[in-house]
Amino acid sequence: MLYFSELARKKVYTEDKIIIGRLEDLIFLVSENPLVTKIVVRSHSGQKLIISIDYLQKINNCLTIEKEFLSTYLEENELFLVKNLLDKQIIDLKGNKIVRVNDVILNQDKEKLTIAGVDIGILGLARRIRFLGVDNFYKLIRFFNIKITSNFLSWADIQPLELVRGQVKLRKKEEKLQKVRPEDLADYLEKTNVINARKFLKILDTEKAAEVINNLNIDYQTALFKSFRSEKAAKFLTFIDPNEAVDVLLTLSKNKKEEIINLLDAETKTKILHLLELSKNPIGDLITSEFLVVRPEDSVRQIIDEVRSKTADFSSLDYIFVVNKTRELIGVFSLHNLLMQDLDTPVYKFMTQNVIIVHLTTPKEIVIKKMLKYELYALPVIDDQKHIEGLITLDDLDLYKI
């Protein structure tokens, strides 16, 4: 049994002792028995060489290949081990949860090299820490009397989410995927792109997929529904909380919104139309401009200075928002969270990325329900470009008048 961490960066020589470079990655065929088909070597000049595993003669302190080797390329149904598997989140089908790949276990059988499974334990991570060394790590944990065991998953017990792309055919473990918490799946999908998310949702049944969508933040929900056909969007909306469904519909074009509504069943349609009627009472005249935005690279020290210089006239300051270079909202944190950090800590290390937002067209009732659901005192109001237009608080909504 081999670990990829033990092979990475090893020198690669030809059989006549000419150095080619260092091993950078492996390429494998996505299948029930994932066969390693190619090695990726980075030459001293920086060139990346893809070499068929057929030229590999032996693996010991270095890798030896035939001197008459030829370079090749990535083919259909092949993926890079480092790029597509290592350090990625996967679904542990046996434990019904999402875990992280710390190392990849390889099996060398005669002339074949296959992926046997992954290491999701701390020892897998330790092998990757070259400057510490595994032996020293073992001594350290024994000294502190810490019991740590290996945590392996066989290839048959995982579902690599990152592989959901292109023409790659994955095993569909529907029954086991159904057991994974929708909140966990939603957290993962928010870290990937919409194309990947759509392909993954196809693996689930409609009700389970709708549960996952219901746990996504509103921005991601909107992106998904804009990409769905009207028939598919209507099908999912039947299973989604009407308040969330309306907030999604309000971001779509008039024609697509009407198409989707006309495809809904009578009961759902009635609820949706009632809530949409409420959206004619805009919240634009209720929002406040008393909010502070910072950049993700700003330090706690800088932000405290900004709070002192820019918010002296604010009636209150509960949340601070994070925007990127194009002023798009990308994060949020509370004043309490800020004060708990070291002064030199940059914002991106502790901000919450999944921001709960509303739009100018969001009905007051839905704004209140969102605040209560997520236990928030205030919500940012954004436009179609994700720019903050203002802030709305529970006080602004004047609950006694609703």
LINTAZI-V458354 format. One record per run of one state. SS is the DSSP state (2 for helix, 1 for strand, 0 for the rest). FROM is the first residue (numbers start at 1). TO is the last residue. If there is no record, write none. Layout:
SS:FROM:TO
SS:FROM:TO
//
This chain:
0:1:1
1:2:3
2:4:7
0:8:10
1:11:14
0:15:18
1:19:29
0:30:34
1:35:42
0:43:47
1:48:52
2:53:55
1:56:59
0:60:62
1:63:65
0:66:70
1:71:71
0:72:77
1:78:80
2:81:84
0:85:88
1:89:92
0:93:96
1:97:100
0:101:102
1:103:109
0:110:111
1:112:119
0:120:121
2:122:128
0:129:133
2:134:143
0:144:151
1:152:154
2:155:157
1:158:160
2:161:163
0:164:173
2:174:177
0:178:181
2:182:189
0:190:193
2:194:201
0:202:205
2:206:214
0:215:217
2:218:227
0:228:229
2:230:237
0:238:241
2:242:249
0:250:253
2:254:262
0:263:265
2:266:278
0:279:287
1:288:288
0:289:292
1:293:295
0:296:298
1:299:299
2:300:310
0:311:318
1:319:323
0:324:328
1:329:334
2:335:339
0:340:345
1:346:346
2:347:349
0:350:351
1:352:352
0:353:356
1:357:359
0:360:363
2:364:374
0:375:377
1:378:382
0:383:387
1:388:393
2:394:397
0:398:398
2:399:401
0:402:402
//
